[in-house]
Amino acid sequence: LNEVLDAIDEDRPLKNFSMPQFQTIKVGGTVLDVKVAGLPHIARDLTDRNRTSPFAFTGNKFEFRAVGSKQSPSFPVTVLNCAVTAAITEIVADLRAQMGSKPAPSDDDTLAVIRKYIRLTRPVRFEGDNYSDAWVAEAARRGLPNIRTAPEAFTYLLKDKHLAMLTTDTGIFSHGELMSRYHILNERYAKDVIIEAETLKTIVGQQILPAALEYRKSLAESAAALKAVGVEAAPEVQVLNELAPLVVALQAEHTKLAAAVQKLIDHESDDSNKHAQAACDSVAPAIAATRDAADALETAVADKYWPLPKYTELLLTI
């Protein structure tokens, strides 16, 4: 896509990729047989661009990454359509200004406007891996924003140019409708984080830690019994020494998680975005740290003591 747009902008022919100096990776294509004689052959695109870009151009169309499994696509699609509407409105206005008093735009008028938007959109066009650290660095060099959290993303709805686009410029939302969605997005985020944290706290406190303590007790009793009869208990002691700090670490993270959740509940802000941001800054990291500690412990506790399906069981047996 970049080559096509750059060729238009620079008023030159497309590069011939069969020439050695312009040789690139070639991906072989196949034909999809739909088993219907009345339909033409359909070329199957073997590129994998939609796995390396949230807005992938795949030959003759754009594909967008799916939203989260529990999220309705209606609002994201509405925002995308609104952005397209605003862009088309701008292009039409520029084209009318370019053509002046003529009854219809000439090819030169059309190309002039097209080239303007090719240049304006150049910073957001990238044909590498959009999920790599290299793109993060490149985006920063291009001056593009890097929105890392949902609460931060929600605030962009209320920035002047976005608010105008979604309300007065296109009439898609009234100001009240957009504010309502903004507050709901923030409140839903905070509540989801609290629910996930409370669920994890219960699982760890009522299932994982008791199982780990029972296993530790079994090892300690086994080592003591062996020593009492004069038998070497080094293997049991070694496992116990490896297990003990993992149990302590999980207990500590569990305590921090409980405290973070309670603080968030006790100090709920009237500002929905501040509440969501607090959930993101304090509770979400505590969830991740508790999960990491539980994952480490899972590899050390004997299978018969572990109360939940392990990853190997989820992948291979269930």
C-alpha positions in Angstrom: 0.0 0.0 0.0 2.8 2.4 0.8 4.4 1.9 -2.6 1.1 2.7 -4.4 0.4 5.8 -2.3 4.0 7.0 -2.6 3.9 6.6 -6.4 0.8 8.7 -6.6 2.3 11.4 -4.3 5.6 11.5 -6.2 3.9 11.2 -9.7 6.0 8.3 -10.8 5.3 4.7 -12.0 5.0 1.9 -9.6 8.2 0.1 -8.9 8.6 -3.2 -10.8 9.1 -5.8 -8.1 10.3 -8.3 -10.6 13.5 -6.3 -11.0 16.3 -7.4 -8.7 16.9 -4.0 -7.2 13.4 -3.9 -6.0 13.0 -7.6 -5.1 10.9 -8.3 -2.0 9.5 -11.3 -0.3 7.1 -13.2 -2.5 4.1 -15.1 -1.1 2.6 -17.7 -3.4 -1.1 -17.5 -3.9 -3.7 -20.2 -4.5 -7.2 -20.4 -5.9 -10.1 -21.2 -3.6 -12.4 -23.8 -5.1 -15.9 -23.1 -3.9 -17.4 -26.1 -5.7 -19.9 -23.9 -7.6 -19.5 -23.9 -11.3 -21.3 -20.6 -11.8 -18.9 -18.6 -9.7 -15.5 -17.3 -10.8 -12.3 -18.5 -9.2 -11.5 -16.7 -6.0 -7.9 -15.9 -5.2 -6.9 -16.9 -1.7 -4.7 -14.3 0.1 -1.9 -16.1 1.9 -0.4 -13.0 3.6 -0.6 -12.8 7.4 -0.8 -9.0 7.7 -4.0 -9.1 9.9 -1.9 -10.8 12.6 0.7 -7.9 12.7 -1.6 -4.9 12.5 -4.8 -3.8 14.2 -5.8 -2.0 11.0 -4.5 -4.3 8.4 -4.5 -3.6 4.6 -4.8 -7.0 3.0 -4.6 -6.3 -0.7 -8.0 -4.8 -1.5 -9.6 -4.1 1.8 -8.9 -3.1 5.4 -9.4 -5.6 8.2 -9.8 -4.6 11.9 -8.9 -6.6 14.9 -11.8 -8.0 16.8 -12.9 -6.4 20.0 -12.6 -8.4 23.3 -14.9 -11.4 23.5 -17.3 -9.8 26.1 -17.4 -6.4 24.3 -20.0 -5.3 21.8 -18.5 -4.1 18.6 -21.3 -1.5 18.1 -19.5 1.4 19.8 -16.1 0.9 18.2 -17.7 0.5 14.8 -19.8 3.6 15.4 -16.6 5.6 16.2 -14.8 4.2 13.1 -17.7 5.1 10.8 -17.8 8.6 12.4 -14.1 9.1 11.8 -14.6 8.0 8.1 -17.6 10.4 7.8 -15.5 13.3 9.2 -12.6 12.5 6.8 -14.9 12.3 3.8 -16.5 15.6 4.7 -13.0 17.2 4.9 -12.0 15.7 1.6 -15.2 16.9 -0.1 -14.6 20.4 1.3 -11.0 20.5 0.0 -12.0 19.2 -3.4 -14.7 21.9 -3.7 -12.1 24.5 -2.7 -9.6 23.1 -5.2 -12.0 23.0 -8.2 -13.2 26.6 -7.5 -16.0 27.7 -9.9 -15.6 24.7 -12.3 -18.7 22.6 -12.7 -16.7 19.4 -11.9 -13.2 18.7 -10.5 -10.5 17.9 -13.1 -8.1 15.0 -12.7 -5.5 17.5 -11.6 -7.8 18.8 -8.9 -8.6 15.3 -7.6 -4.9 14.3 -7.6 -3.9 17.4 -5.7 -6.4 16.6 -2.9 -5.4 12.9 -2.9 -1.7 13.8 -2.6 -2.5 16.1 0.3 -4.1 13.3 2.3 -1.4 10.8 1.3 1.1 13.2 2.9 -1.1 13.8 6.0 -1.6 10.1 6.6 2.0 9.1 6.1 2.9 9.0 9.9 0.2 6.3 10.6 1.2 4.0 7.7 3.6 1.3 8.8 4.2 -2.1 7.1 6.2 -3.7 9.9 5.0 -5.5 13.0 2.6 -3.2 14.9 2.9 -5.3 18.0 6.7 -5.1 18.2 8.9 -2.8 20.4 10.3 -1.4 17.1 6.9 0.1 16.2 6.6 1.6 19.7 9.9 3.4 19.1 9.0 4.3 15.5 5.6 5.7 16.5 7.3 7.9 19.2 9.7 9.2 16.5 6.7 10.0 14.3 5.0 11.9 17.1 2.1 9.5 17.4 0.3 8.9 20.8 0.8 5.6 22.6 -2.3 5.0 24.7 -1.4 2.1 27.0 -4.5 1.8 29.3 -8.2 1.9 28.9 -8.8 4.8 31.3 -6.4 6.9 29.4 -8.1 6.0 26.1 -11.5 7.0 27.5 -10.3 10.5 28.1 -9.6 10.9 24.4 -13.4 10.9 23.8 -13.6 14.3 25.5 -10.6 16.0 23.8 -11.9 19.0 21.9 -11.4 17.7 18.3 -12.7 14.2 19.1 -15.7 15.6 21.0 -16.5 17.9 18.1 -16.2 15.1 15.6 -18.5 12.8 17.5 -21.1 15.5 18.3 -21.4 18.8 16.5 -19.5 17.9 13.3 -21.3 14.7 12.4 -24.3 14.7 14.7 -23.7 11.0 15.6 -24.1 11.7 19.3 -25.5 14.4 21.4 -23.2 15.8 24.1 -25.3 14.0 26.7 -25.1 10.7 24.9 -21.4 10.8 24.6 -20.9 11.8 28.2 -23.1 8.9 29.3 -21.0 6.5 27.3 -17.9 8.0 28.7 -19.1 7.5 32.3 -20.4 4.0 31.6 -17.0 2.9 30.0 -15.1 4.1 33.1 -17.5 2.6 35.6 -17.6 -0.7 33.8 -13.8 -0.8 33.7 -13.5 -0.2 37.4 -16.2 -2.7 38.3 -14.7 -5.4 36.1 -11.3 -4.9 37.7 -12.8 -5.1 41.2 -14.8 -8.3 40.3 -11.6 -9.9 38.8 -9.6 -8.9 41.9 -12.2 -10.2 44.3 -12.5 -13.5 42.3 -8.7 -14.0 42.3 -8.5 -13.1 46.0 -11.1 -15.8 46.8 -9.4 -18.4 44.6 -6.0 -17.8 46.1 -7.2 -17.6 49.7 -9.6 -20.5 49.7 -8.0 -22.9 47.2 -4.4 -22.2 46.2 -2.9 -21.2 49.5 -4.6 -24.0 51.5 -3.4 -26.5 48.9 0.2 -25.2 49.1 0.2 -25.2 52.9 -1.1 -28.8 52.9 1.7 -29.9 50.6 4.2 -28.0 52.7 2.9 -29.7 55.8 3.1 -33.1 54.1 6.7 -32.5 53.1 7.7 -31.3 56.6 6.0 -34.3 58.3 7.7 -36.7 55.8 11.1 -35.2 56.4 10.6 -35.3 60.2 9.5 -38.9 60.1 12.5 -39.9 58.0 14.9 -38.2 60.2 13.3 -39.8 63.3 14.2 -43.2 61.9 17.6 -42.2 60.7 16.9 -42.0 57.0 18.3 -39.3 54.8 15.6 -36.7 54.1 17.6 -34.4 51.8 15.2 -34.6 48.8 12.2 -33.7 50.9 14.1 -30.9 52.6 15.3 -29.5 49.3 11.7 -29.5 47.9 10.5 -27.9 51.1 13.1 -25.2 50.9 12.2 -24.4 47.3 8.5 -24.4 48.1 8.5 -22.3 51.2 9.6 -18.9 49.7 7.0 -19.4 46.9 4.2 -19.8 49.5 5.4 -16.8 51.4 5.5 -14.7 48.2 2.0 -15.7 47.2 0.7 -14.9 50.7 2.3 -11.5 50.6 0.9 -10.7 47.1 -2.5 -11.9 48.3 -2.4 -9.5 51.2 -1.4 -6.6 48.9 -4.2 -7.5 46.5 -6.8 -7.5 49.3 -5.6 -4.1 50.6 -5.6 -2.6 47.1 -9.2 -3.7 46.4 -10.4 -2.5 49.8 -8.7 0.9 49.3 -10.3 1.3 45.9 -13.8 0.5 47.3 -13.4 2.7 50.4 -12.1 5.7 48.4 -14.4 5.7 45.4 -14.1 9.0 43.5 -17.1 10.9 42.2 -15.0 11.3 39.0 -15.5 8.1 37.1 -12.3 8.4 35.2 -10.2 8.9 38.4 -11.8 5.8 39.9 -11.1 3.8 36.7 -7.5 5.1 36.7 -7.0 4.1 40.3 -8.2 0.6 39.5 -5.7 0.5 36.6 -2.8 1.9 38.6 -3.2 0.0 41.9 -5.5 -3.0 41.6 -4.6 -4.3 38.1 -0.8 -4.5 38.9 -1.7 -6.3 42.2 -3.8 -8.8 40.1 -0.8 -9.4 37.8 1.7 -9.8 40.7 -0.6 -12.3 42.5 -1.1 -14.2 39.3 2.7 -14.4 38.7 3.2 -15.7 42.3 0.4 -18.3 41.8 1.9 -19.4 38.5 5.3 -19.9 40.1 3.8 -21.9 42.9 1.8 -24.1 40.5 5.0 -25.6 39.1 6.2 -26.5 42.6 3.1 -28.1 44.2 2.5 -31.8 43.6 -0.3 -32.4 41.2 -2.6 -34.2 43.6 -2.6 -31.2 45.9 -3.3 -28.6 43.2 -7.1 -27.8 43.3 -7.4 -26.3 39.8 -6.8 -27.5 36.3 -3.2 -26.9 35.2 -2.2 -25.4 31.9 -1.1 -28.8 30.6 -4.5 -30.3 31.5 -6.3 -27.4 29.9 -4.3 -27.8 26.7 -4.0 -31.5 26.4 -6.6 -33.4 28.4 -9.8 -31.2 28.9 
